[in-house]
Amino acid sequence: MSYDLERYLNVRSAHGASWAPDGDSIAFLLDTTGVPQVWTVDAPGAWPVQHTTFEERVTFVDYSPTRNELVFGMDEGGNERAQLHRLDLDDGQIDDLTQRPDAKHRWGGWDSEGDRFAFASNRRDEAVFDLYVQHREDRGDDAELIADGDGWLSLAGWSPSDDRLLVHEARSSFDHELHVLDVASGDLQQVTDHEGDIRYSSPEWAPDGEGIYLATDEDADTRSLCYLELATGDIETVWDGGDWEVGGVVVDEDSGLVIASRNVDGDTDLAVGSLAGSAEIDPLPAPQLPGRVAGGVDVAPDGTRFSITTTGRSTNANVFVVDVDDADVTSIAGTGFRADAGRDGSQSDTDPLSVERWTDAPTAGIPRETFRDPELVRYETFDGREIPALFTMPGDDGADGTAAEDGSLPVIVDVHGGPESQRRPSFSAVQQYFLARGYALFEPNVRGSTGYGREYTHLDDVERRMDSVADLAAGHDWLAEHPAIDDDRIAVKGGSYGGFMVLAAMTAYPDRWAAGVDVVGIANFVTFLENTGDWRRELREAEYGSLEDDRDLLERISPINSIDSIDAPLFVAHGANDPRVPLGEAEQVADAAREQGVPVELLVFDDEGHGFSKLENRIESTERIASFLDEHV
């Protein structure tokens, strides 16, 4: 049985849960109306209540720790200039707290009494983020500027005593520092000190306020869960991630509950524990969650439960609640993570923690068993490295698990953005739609991707940029040898940096591709860096090269300057409000390709930014892309 596109795009996602202060309900985001809005639910499987009805997307929600109110973020037309709003759940009143639509606002959390909140914003200077504290009843410019920033600062929460804030500074994606901000004096004290590139990610206050738990690769290629003692600056490993990356870390100050996630070849391996003292954690059994990717943890006020969002390529996102109240502390070979972690994330032979589904985001009547799951494969590239990729075969009808082996299948090579990102097996309605139409799907994590350690991520930096494109070409060649794939029907598709990869592949390896789809992609690194948001330029130059020092290289690797090599039809889509990759990137490459006689389609949405969030726009763009691929592939 086949289903139309609108059915697939009406498969819903529930995520980003936050507990109410009484612990009886959770707020979460659900895109039933086409874009994420604020909902609450007060029991597993209970009927949820919708609280916002905006046409714009809501980006996060955070309950007050003491009142029946919450804060949520929302931008306009995808411009990423999020404003903070307070919703009173007793009377439904919504107030704009920040009232500065020209600036970005990045949430920093409530204090323990719910009287004040903190945020970072580029109000003063678009290129830097300052730190603010605001009372819940204040508005706009009533916010108090606590510290001037000097770059990309964000806030990681209030100390247990509410007198300090934890500050994260990103000098580049792999060069971080941590600071502690004294709220009363505005003194900003750096608490990490290093040479070279080191990540200090997902920092969390220890319950006594004398240390910080975090994920860091200070002494290794991959991140582990560590404890930083503030008095000495010493860092001690708590849970070793081994060959894989520890990512998210949550520490509950009241109960001492610790939840950390490890990325094992794209799957989430979850570790749960209870604090036994500074830098010591007693591990607990892990929950067995549906899906393969999980995150967005929030601990209930009584510390006996935590909410988590889980998803998989064949499992749309939903919020589950894990009960730790009856769990027994066990000894698990001195590590919080299994050495042979599987998809269920289990840590031991003990009974797993109990799990309940609290939301039931619908699948628009499409049976979940029709959704296809990928296989993890590896292929050899030009220098002998093994490149990981997710490979999904369609069934003959997109559902029954069979597929042609006669070399007739078309395939979409789908490249992630970033480049410091990773394609993981989370749910995608668009991918399931193309699989149901008979396309195979190939998603490589070429060099430069995250999830495989610092060394792998740096393999495409600056002068090595085109090595990642060579990895993409090697992926094409692997597919061309597959007995089910027609090597004349291989298309390449990607968004953001993935859009650059599409254009680079089509100009550097023009004979390999039947067609290309570039969504909000980079065509010219020089104009991209000149016109991207001021707050992003320094971070992006650390990855791509600087306008001052590397202009010749940037021009040489820009696809726009090799457009005379392009041979295959090209589809280009962009949002007019994109603050990251300006619309001019799409316009210039579409014009240049047309001048070469290449069939080109250009689609621009006036009410979107860096990607498309509104349902009607997602329907139109996907329908247009599907028609384009059907015609040319």
KASULGI-V665380 format. One record per backbone hydrogen bond with DSSP energy under -1.0 kcal/mol. NH is the residue of the N-H (numbers start at 1). CO is the residue of the C=O. E is the energy in kcal/mol with one decimal. If there is no record, write none. Layout:
BEGIN
nh | co | e
NH | CO | E
NH | CO | E
END
This chain:
BEGIN
nh | co | e
8 | 4 | -1.5
9 | 5 | -2.7
11 | 8 | -1.7
12 | 362 | -2.8
14 | 317 | -2.0
15 | 29 | -2.2
18 | 27 | -2.4
20 | 25 | -2.7
23 | 20 | -1.9
26 | 41 | -2.3
27 | 18 | -3.1
28 | 39 | -2.5
29 | 15 | -3.0
30 | 37 | -1.8
31 | 13 | -1.1
34 | 31 | -1.6
37 | 30 | -1.9
39 | 28 | -2.7
40 | 49 | -2.1
41 | 26 | -2.0
46 | 43 | -2.0
49 | 40 | -2.9
51 | 38 | -3.2
52 | 38 | -1.0
58 | 36 | -2.2
59 | 73 | -2.3
62 | 71 | -2.4
64 | 69 | -3.0
69 | 67 | -1.9
70 | 87 | -1.9
71 | 62 | -2.4
72 | 85 | -2.4
73 | 60 | -1.4
74 | 83 | -1.7
79 | 76 | -1.6
82 | 80 | -1.4
83 | 74 | -2.4
85 | 72 | -2.8
86 | 95 | -2.5
87 | 70 | -3.0
88 | 93 | -2.8
89 | 68 | -1.9
92 | 88 | -2.2
95 | 86 | -2.4
97 | 84 | -2.6
98 | 84 | -1.0
103 | 100 | -2.2
106 | 120 | -3.1
108 | 118 | -2.6
111 | 116 | -2.3
114 | 111 | -1.3
117 | 134 | -2.3
118 | 109 | -2.0
119 | 132 | -1.9
120 | 106 | -2.3
121 | 130 | -2.1
128 | 125 | -1.9
129 | 151 | -2.2
130 | 121 | -3.1
131 | 147 | -2.6
132 | 119 | -2.9
133 | 144 | -2.2
134 | 117 | -2.7
136 | 115 | -2.8
138 | 135 | -1.8
140 | 97 | -1.9
142 | 139 | -2.2
143 | 140 | -1.5
144 | 133 | -3.1
146 | 131 | -2.7
147 | 131 | -1.5
153 | 151 | -1.2
154 | 168 | -2.3
156 | 166 | -3.3
159 | 164 | -2.6
162 | 159 | -2.0
165 | 181 | -2.2
166 | 157 | -2.5
167 | 179 | -3.0
168 | 154 | -3.0
169 | 177 | -2.8
170 | 152 | -2.4
171 | 175 | -2.8
172 | 175 | -1.3
175 | 172 | -1.0
176 | 198 | -2.9
177 | 169 | -2.0
179 | 167 | -2.6
180 | 189 | -2.8
181 | 165 | -3.0
182 | 187 | -2.8
183 | 163 | -2.2
186 | 182 | -2.6
189 | 180 | -2.9
191 | 178 | -2.7
201 | 215 | -3.3
204 | 213 | -2.8
206 | 211 | -2.5
209 | 206 | -2.2
212 | 228 | -2.3
213 | 204 | -3.0
214 | 226 | -2.1
215 | 201 | -2.8
216 | 224 | -2.1
220 | 217 | -1.1
224 | 216 | -2.2
225 | 239 | -2.2
226 | 214 | -3.4
227 | 236 | -2.8
228 | 212 | -3.4
229 | 234 | -2.6
230 | 210 | -1.8
233 | 229 | -2.9
236 | 227 | -2.5
238 | 225 | -3.0
239 | 225 | -1.8
244 | 241 | -1.7
246 | 223 | -1.6
247 | 261 | -2.8
250 | 259 | -2.5
252 | 257 | -2.8
256 | 252 | -2.1
258 | 273 | -2.8
259 | 250 | -2.5
260 | 271 | -2.6
261 | 248 | -2.1
262 | 269 | -2.6
263 | 245 | -3.1
264 | 267 | -3.1
267 | 264 | -2.0
268 | 292 | -2.7
269 | 262 | -3.0
271 | 260 | -3.1
273 | 258 | -2.6
274 | 282 | -2.7
275 | 256 | -2.6
276 | 280 | -2.3
280 | 277 | -2.4
282 | 274 | -3.1
284 | 272 | -3.3
292 | 311 | -1.4
293 | 311 | -2.7
295 | 309 | -2.3
298 | 307 | -1.7
300 | 305 | -2.7
303 | 300 | -2.1
306 | 322 | -2.0
307 | 298 | -3.0
308 | 320 | -2.4
309 | 295 | -3.0
310 | 318 | -2.2
311 | 293 | -2.7
312 | 315 | -2.8
313 | 425 | -1.1
315 | 312 | -1.7
318 | 310 | -1.6
320 | 308 | -3.0
321 | 356 | -3.1
322 | 306 | -3.2
323 | 354 | -2.3
324 | 304 | -3.1
327 | 324 | -1.2
330 | 283 | -1.9
335 | 332 | -2.3
345 | 342 | -1.3
356 | 321 | -2.3
358 | 319 | -2.5
359 | 319 | -1.5
366 | 363 | -2.2
370 | 367 | -2.0
371 | 368 | -1.6
375 | 391 | -3.0
377 | 389 | -2.9
379 | 387 | -1.9
381 | 385 | -2.2
384 | 381 | -1.9
387 | 379 | -3.1
389 | 377 | -2.4
390 | 443 | -2.2
391 | 375 | -2.9
392 | 441 | -3.0
409 | 484 | -2.5
411 | 489 | -2.2
412 | 440 | -2.4
413 | 491 | -3.2
414 | 442 | -2.5
415 | 493 | -2.9
421 | 419 | -2.6
426 | 424 | -2.3
432 | 428 | -2.0
433 | 429 | -2.0
434 | 430 | -2.1
435 | 431 | -2.3
436 | 432 | -2.2
437 | 433 | -1.3
438 | 435 | -1.5
439 | 434 | -2.3
440 | 410 | -2.7
441 | 392 | -2.6
442 | 412 | -2.5
443 | 390 | -2.9
445 | 388 | -3.0
448 | 456 | -1.5
449 | 446 | -1.9
450 | 421 | -2.2
454 | 221 | -2.9
457 | 453 | -1.6
458 | 454 | -1.6
459 | 456 | -1.1
461 | 458 | -1.6
462 | 543 | -2.0
464 | 461 | -2.5
465 | 462 | -1.7
467 | 464 | -1.5
468 | 465 | -1.1
470 | 466 | -1.9
471 | 467 | -1.6
472 | 468 | -1.5
473 | 469 | -2.1
474 | 470 | -2.1
475 | 471 | -1.7
476 | 472 | -1.7
477 | 473 | -1.9
478 | 474 | -2.0
479 | 475 | -2.2
480 | 476 | -2.4
482 | 479 | -1.7
485 | 482 | -1.1
486 | 409 | -2.7
489 | 486 | -2.3
491 | 411 | -2.6
492 | 515 | -2.1
493 | 413 | -3.1
494 | 517 | -2.0
496 | 519 | -2.5
498 | 495 | -2.2
500 | 496 | -1.5
501 | 497 | -2.2
502 | 498 | -1.8
503 | 499 | -2.2
504 | 500 | -3.3
505 | 501 | -2.6
506 | 502 | -2.2
507 | 503 | -1.4
508 | 504 | -2.9
509 | 505 | -2.0
512 | 509 | -1.6
514 | 490 | -2.8
516 | 569 | -1.9
517 | 492 | -2.3
518 | 571 | -3.1
519 | 494 | -2.6
520 | 573 | -3.1
528 | 524 | -2.6
529 | 525 | -2.3
530 | 526 | -2.1
531 | 527 | -1.7
532 | 528 | -1.8
533 | 579 | -1.8
536 | 533 | -2.1
537 | 533 | -1.0
540 | 536 | -2.4
541 | 537 | -2.5
542 | 538 | -1.4
544 | 540 | -2.8
545 | 541 | -2.0
550 | 546 | -2.6
554 | 550 | -2.7
555 | 551 | -2.5
556 | 552 | -2.1
557 | 553 | -2.3
560 | 523 | -2.3
561 | 558 | -1.7
562 | 559 | -2.0
565 | 562 | -2.3
566 | 563 | -1.3
570 | 599 | -2.7
571 | 516 | -2.4
572 | 601 | -3.2
573 | 518 | -2.4
574 | 603 | -2.1
576 | 605 | -2.9
577 | 608 | -2.7
578 | 575 | -1.5
585 | 582 | -2.1
587 | 583 | -2.0
588 | 584 | -2.4
589 | 585 | -1.5
590 | 586 | -2.2
591 | 587 | -2.2
592 | 588 | -2.2
593 | 589 | -2.4
594 | 590 | -2.1
595 | 591 | -1.8
597 | 594 | -2.1
598 | 593 | -2.0
601 | 570 | -2.0
603 | 572 | -2.8
605 | 574 | -2.1
611 | 609 | -1.9
618 | 614 | -2.4
619 | 615 | -2.6
620 | 616 | -2.1
621 | 617 | -2.8
622 | 618 | -2.2
623 | 619 | -2.6
624 | 620 | -2.4
625 | 621 | -2.5
626 | 622 | -2.8
627 | 623 | -2.3
628 | 624 | -2.3
629 | 625 | -2.7
630 | 626 | -2.7
631 | 627 | -2.0
632 | 628 | -2.1
633 | 629 | -3.0
END
